[in-house]
């Protein structure tokens, strides 16, 4: 599985950058994406449907007492925090969805693929990437 090499990547990238940062997480996300694209290219002839597979990625890293969160897709990071006054556990949302149902994401996809008018389309009132991957919330 592709995600199995992420801990090694974080160790490698944090060593290269002398610590954790948004850049380290970005490098790990990009490395994961490159591995997935390589897998798609390798299996394209036998399993072309692999190109229509979507996934989410949610990463939480604690480094030197700092919590770093990153996500792509419909995943959300939520922290349970004890409210001292009420002694209740409260949910604190730490990340937000990143998918084509958001106008800002659609604009980002269009700017990254200016020659592809079909990069994001609605099908049965649901936004899809390339008309295939359905966004779920």
N, C-alpha and C positions, 0 to 999 in steps of 0.2 A: 504494500500500500504506500502511496506517495507520501502521506502525512507522517509516516514513520521516521523519515529523515529530518523532519523539522527541528527536533531538539539539537541534533548535530549541527544543523545550519545556524541556529541561534548561537551556539557556542562558538562556531567559526566566525560568524559576523561580529559578535560582541568582542572577540579577541582582535579582529582586524580593526575595529573602530574604538577600542579601549573603553567599551561599555555599551549599555543598551541605549537605544534611541529609536525615534520613528523611522530613521533611515535603515536601521537593522531589521525592523519588522517589515518594511517595504521590500528590502532585499530578499527576505525569506518568502514573502508572498510571491514575488516575481520568480524566484527559483522554483517554487511549487507550480506556478503557472507554466513555466517552461517545461517542467517534467511532464505535466499533463498534456501539453501540446505535442511533445515528443511521442507520448503514448498514443495520442490520436493519430498522428502521422504514421506510426508503426502499424497500427491496427486498421487503418482506413480501408484498405483493400478487402479485408475480411469482415469488418464490423463497422460499416459507415455510420450506423446509428449512434456510435460513440460521440460523434461531433455534436449531437443534439442533447447531450447529457449536461445538466446543470448541477451546481453544488454550492454550498455555503461554506465559509471558512470563518471561524471565530478563534482568536488567539488571545490568551491572557498570560502575561509574563510578569513575575515579580523579580525585580533586580535592584539590589542595594536599597531595599525598602520602598521602591517606587513600583506602582502597578501600571503596566502598559496594556492597553486593549486595542485590538484591531479586528475589523470584520469586513467581509464582503458577502452580500446576500441577505437573507432574511433572518439571520441569527441576531440575538441580542445578548449582551453580557449584563447580568443583573447581580448586584451585590446585596446580600442580606446584612442589615446593620441594626444593632440593638439601639432603640430609642431609650436613653437613660430615664427620661421623664415618665414615659408610659410603660416601660419594661416590655415593649412589644418589638418584634422584629419587623423592620420596614424594608421594603424592596427599593433599591436605588438603581435606576437604569443607567448603565455606563456607556452603552453604545446604541446606535440606531441602525435601522435597516439600510442597506445600500442595494437597491434594485431598481428595475425599470418602471416601477409604479410611481417613482419620484421624478418630477420634471427635471430636476437638476441632474439626475443620473442619465435621463434620456438625452439631455443637452450634451453631457459629457460624451456619451456614446456617439452622438451625431458628429461632434467635433473630432473625435478620434477616427471616425470612418466617414469623411465628408463625401466620398464618391459612392456611398451605399445608401440610397434612399430607403431601403428596407431594413436598416439595422435595428430599428425598433418600430413595431407595428401593433395595432390593437386587433385582436381576434376574439370575437364573442365577448367584447367589453373588457378583455384582459390584456395588459401590455405583455408583449413577448419580444425577446431578442431574436432577430432573424426569423420571426414568425414561428419559432419552434419552442423555445424555452419559456414555459409559463411561470410567471412570478406569482408566488403564493404568500399570503400574509395571514 
